[in-house]
Amino acid sequence: MWLNQLFTDSPVDFGRRCAMRVKVGVGIAVLGALSIGIGAFFPGGIPMLALEEGAREAIPGIYEGLGFGLMAGGIVSALRNLRYLRSPELRKKKEVEETDERNRLIGLRCWAYAGYTMFLILYVGVMAGGFISMTVLKTLLAVAAVYSILLLAFRMVLNRTM
């Protein structure tokens, strides 16, 4: 399972990982182009949606900015990984860097600390959200619920696979 390659000491096929990153980068660039298209074809927002005042003017810029960011990130990621695939020296150097136990442990701890911090921020946001608006409160509750469900689901999957 692909999760084992991320979180265990199993051997990593760096060539396959780079090839997958190229595909993901291209996919992200396509999503960015889609976002730009939505912003360009619906300059006043999607007509059938009731939007707050001022949102119709802001939405195209948000979608286009997000789209350009996604496209740039996807293209850079794809090109960087293509470069690793084509250059044996760069590939070996990056493979050693990514498969080093210390670096993998730092990455895992980083994800764990970021996850715990995000959950704490969501909790504080939910507590403050009731004072702001019910929409904010419901949105943050939904995000916290999805986040909790994902944590539990991955916990169960990892318990079975490890």
Wavefront OBJ file of the C-alpha trace (Angstrom):
o trace
v 0.000 0.000 0.000
v 1.249 3.495 -0.813
v 0.879 4.622 2.809
v 3.574 2.148 3.798
v 6.061 3.941 1.555
v 5.323 7.218 3.309
v 5.388 6.092 6.908
v 7.501 2.972 7.313
v 11.036 1.850 6.757
v 10.077 -0.127 3.667
v 12.282 0.460 0.627
v 11.317 3.399 -1.539
v 11.380 3.223 -5.324
v 12.476 6.793 -5.901
v 12.024 6.609 -9.678
v 8.360 5.614 -9.293
v 7.886 8.302 -6.656
v 9.253 10.972 -9.004
v 7.125 9.704 -11.894
v 4.044 9.893 -9.666
v 4.983 13.423 -8.622
v 5.207 14.422 -12.274
v 1.664 13.114 -12.861
v 0.359 14.821 -9.730
v 2.061 18.076 -10.749
v 0.416 17.944 -14.160
v -2.936 17.193 -12.495
v -2.534 20.174 -10.177
v -1.667 22.397 -13.141
v -4.840 21.204 -14.915
v -6.890 22.011 -11.793
v -5.296 25.458 -11.798
v -6.297 25.975 -15.427
v -9.834 24.886 -14.539
v -9.925 27.424 -11.724
v -8.723 30.172 -14.065
v -11.398 29.136 -16.569
v -14.120 29.345 -13.930
v -12.918 32.803 -12.923
v -12.801 33.969 -16.548
v -16.111 32.487 -17.731
v -18.094 33.554 -14.687
v -16.777 37.070 -14.018
v -19.742 37.893 -11.775
v -19.809 34.548 -10.006
v -22.061 31.655 -10.902
v -25.383 33.348 -11.720
v -27.717 30.966 -9.894
v -25.911 31.303 -6.560
v -27.006 33.937 -4.085
v -23.818 35.673 -2.999
v -23.083 38.317 -0.409
v -22.667 41.885 -1.515
v -19.185 42.439 -2.904
v -18.544 38.722 -3.400
v -19.447 38.812 -7.100
v -16.576 41.196 -7.759
v -14.065 39.305 -5.626
v -14.704 35.737 -6.773
v -13.074 35.934 -10.231
v -9.870 37.321 -8.731
v -9.821 34.646 -6.058
v -10.351 31.836 -8.570
v -7.820 33.230 -11.015
v -5.192 33.867 -8.318
v -5.691 30.380 -6.913
v -5.526 28.955 -10.433
v -2.278 30.715 -11.324
v -0.753 29.579 -8.037
v -1.820 25.974 -8.625
v -0.576 26.026 -12.208
v 2.806 27.460 -11.215
v 3.211 24.999 -8.337
v 2.170 22.020 -10.457
v 4.449 22.932 -13.348
v 7.438 23.584 -11.064
v 6.867 20.280 -9.247
v 6.567 18.340 -12.497
v 9.672 19.952 -14.015
v 11.741 19.448 -10.852
v 10.868 15.751 -10.711
v 11.498 15.316 -14.435
v 14.926 16.796 -13.817
v 15.547 14.220 -11.070
v 14.483 11.427 -13.410
v 16.821 12.616 -16.178
v 19.917 13.382 -14.103
v 21.411 10.382 -12.258
v 23.589 12.599 -10.030
v 20.698 14.813 -8.913
v 18.453 11.791 -8.548
v 20.891 9.966 -6.272
v 21.459 13.068 -4.141
v 17.731 13.717 -3.724
v 17.012 10.030 -3.083
v 19.550 9.926 -0.249
v 18.111 13.146 1.166
v 14.506 11.882 1.072
v 15.146 8.362 2.308
v 17.423 9.367 5.184
v 15.862 8.128 8.451
v 16.432 11.412 10.254
v 14.756 13.437 7.498
v 11.798 11.029 7.379
v 11.366 11.251 11.150
v 11.515 15.052 11.035
v 8.883 15.033 8.283
v 6.583 12.749 10.268
v 6.908 14.874 13.386
v 6.310 18.018 11.363
v 3.048 16.572 10.018
v 2.028 15.443 13.501
v 2.740 18.824 15.124
v 1.013 20.678 12.284
v -2.000 18.371 12.610
v -2.285 18.852 16.366
v -1.883 22.604 15.993
v -4.505 22.739 13.252
v -6.957 20.839 15.428
v -6.309 23.269 18.299
v -6.800 26.261 15.990
v -10.053 24.758 14.713
v -11.232 24.301 18.306
v -10.427 27.924 19.185
v -12.136 29.013 15.953
v -15.267 27.050 16.830
v -15.322 28.627 20.284
v -14.960 32.126 18.807
v -17.156 31.386 15.771
v -20.369 31.591 17.764
v -19.610 35.221 18.527
v -18.983 36.022 14.860
v -21.807 34.325 12.967
v -23.652 31.043 12.717
v -22.288 30.530 9.206
v -18.711 30.739 10.468
v -19.538 28.448 13.388
v -21.224 25.827 11.194
v -18.407 25.935 8.645
v -15.715 25.471 11.293
v -17.716 22.681 12.940
v -18.001 20.923 9.589
v -14.263 21.278 8.946
v -13.465 19.993 12.451
v -15.834 17.046 11.954
v -14.273 16.090 8.610
v -10.799 16.475 10.092
v -11.731 14.226 13.030
v -13.222 11.606 10.725
v -10.070 11.633 8.587
v -7.879 11.231 11.669
v -9.910 8.233 12.815
v -10.026 6.685 9.341
v -6.269 6.957 8.836
v -5.688 5.627 12.335
v -7.732 2.522 11.505
v -6.043 2.046 8.130
v -2.571 2.414 9.608
v -3.371 0.066 12.493
v -4.282 -2.611 9.974
v -1.333 -2.083 7.660
v 1.480 -1.598 10.166
l 1 2 3 4 5 6 7 8 9 10 11 12 13 14 15 16 17 18 19 20 21 22 23 24 25 26 27 28 29 30 31 32 33 34 35 36 37 38 39 40 41 42 43 44 45 46 47 48 49 50 51 52 53 54 55 56 57 58 59 60 61 62 63 64 65 66 67 68 69 70 71 72 73 74 75 76 77 78 79 80 81 82 83 84 85 86 87 88 89 90 91 92 93 94 95 96 97 98 99 100 101 102 103 104 105 106 107 108 109 110 111 112 113 114 115 116 117 118 119 120 121 122 123 124 125 126 127 128 129 130 131 132 133 134 135 136 137 138 139 140 141 142 143 144 145 146 147 148 149 150 151 152 153 154 155 156 157 158 159 160 161 162
